[in-house]
């Protein structure tokens, strides 16, 4: 059995599922952050000084906690691992490409980049000893470096 011919058949559906999960998480984060911003504007419209709401203080921790739980469960079901190596960069570095995409083209581009980011890291983890790992690492490094150029 030639593993190079059978490998893409098992990698493509799992990578596509990781992309859908990443896009869904990015969409949820974008919508949650815009809702918090609208709620903050509504709650603080009559305040002359500094004003913080409960949602201002919890939006980052809630978003990270939700993403970690969803990714750990989803990656376990998809067989993407080791999760201790894949989930932290997916969650901790994702704000850079997502913020860059949203600042350049809006919320929908952040959703697309969230899917690409999650898929590229999942591809690198799924195929670590093969040639597809280089493609996944290159794609994630390119997204990350491009986001740094856009942001800074």
Secondary structure, 3 states (H helix, E strand, C coil): CCHHHHHHHHHHHHHHHHHHHHHHHHHHHHHHHHHHHHHHHHHCCCCCCCCCCHHHHHHHHHHHHHHHHHHHHHHHHHCCCCHHHHHHHHHHCHHHHHHHHHHHHCHHHHHHHHHHHHHHHHHHHHCCCCHHHHHHHHHHHHHHHHHHHHHC
